[in-house]
Amino acid sequence: MPATVVVGTQWGDEGKGKLTDLLAKDMRLVVRYQGGHNAGHTIVVGGESFALQLVPSGVLYPHTTPVIGNGVVVDPAVLVAECDALEARGVDTSRLVVSGNAHLIMPYHYEIDRATERSLGRNKLGTTKRGIGPAYADKAARVGLRVQDLLDPKIFRQKLEVVLREKNAVLAKVFNRLALDEEEIARLYLDDLAPRVAPMIGDTVGLVHEALDAGESVMLEGAQATFLDLDHGTYPYVTSSNPTAGGACVGSGVGPRDIDRVVGIAKAYVTRVGSGPFPTELGGEAADLLVERGHEYGTNTGRRRRPGWLDLVMLRHAVRVNTVSEIALTKLDVLSALDSVKVCVAYESDGERITRMPYHQSVLHRVTPVYEELPGWGGDLSSATAVSDLPREARDYVECIAEHAGAPVRLVGVGPGREQFVRFAA
Ligand code: IMP
């Protein structure tokens, strides 16, 4: 059975955690393919809230094997702490398998992330300061340490010695920071963390292909989203990996022909954390209302997210770039308080109407959104379980999105709970 990819279509925080959790119910394998603990997934099960950072959502189902793929960057201390916290709440994490090819986030990656942001001043990217960018930079520069290096202390130490010499020089001479101690890092990673992580390391590519060959269901779970993609996002205000569906192949070791379903997650409005262009950004009361009703604060960092109206130019682009086969729309209930709802159907720039994502980003910075205003629906959607339970205006909103985006909407989220979804027929 071919694999399913789940990908964010905006700037992250679309509710992918809840969606992957819902879809994981029917999956044998759930594979994270990029990012690290910059992601934060909140899943509410039976009124209990689980905040996951690194561990794939499938961990909550006993029939699912959660996999951390080669494309992920792993802080082993975070991984161990997250597993311990889940175990303490009765969740079995013993099925988790981590790729040996995944790269390690090291203490100097945090230092460099923080120091770089500080030195950028008002041009900072607004990263999560989790060392993600510096870890991927080392991977590309071929000086990264990998999860499998935890299994071989000699190699670990050799690599650490070489790379730390350079990192400490940069920290001291460029950023005026204190040098990090090689022995301390080696002790933490090799003595404390390696014995905990070693049993989790396995042949993740082999596992995925065995499952596909046996006709079992596999889900490839993206973190962050299309417009935070290193290649397709609003560079440089992006993360350092490829959340787009193409990244799912590289980050998990499957080929494009192994995938036949791409679920694009879109929130019923848009949010973004950190810096960067955002044509439909809202201010004032409307912004406060979306932030408060939607609880738009970072799962990890607690940062207030920037809210805005749904941008269908972006969504259309995300549908193309990821070959989205169906859209899952989340948080429709948050818009219930509004008398009317706006969607951006095009941009205007220098008197010209643009319906495609501009290829020159300076244009995106200065466009004016062209809105269509739709009537609101009032009332509470949270108990809706069928399409017929939704007010007509809410259904019209969903249909308008599908039409402009060029992909059908199959699932609509109406509340934070695991079951608070309405399914639209194929
Ligand atoms: P980094 O991934 O920490 O390097 O941050 C780069 C950009 O991606 C910043 O604008 C972050 O706010 C954003 N970002 C990273 N992870 C997430 C996420 O899970 N949700 C939303 N934004 C994110």
Residues whose N, C-alpha, C, O or C-beta is under 5 A from the ligand:
A	BS01	IMP	W11 G12 D13 N38 A39 G40 L125 G126 T127 T128 K129 R130 I132 G133 Q224 L228 V238 T239 S240 V273 G274 S275
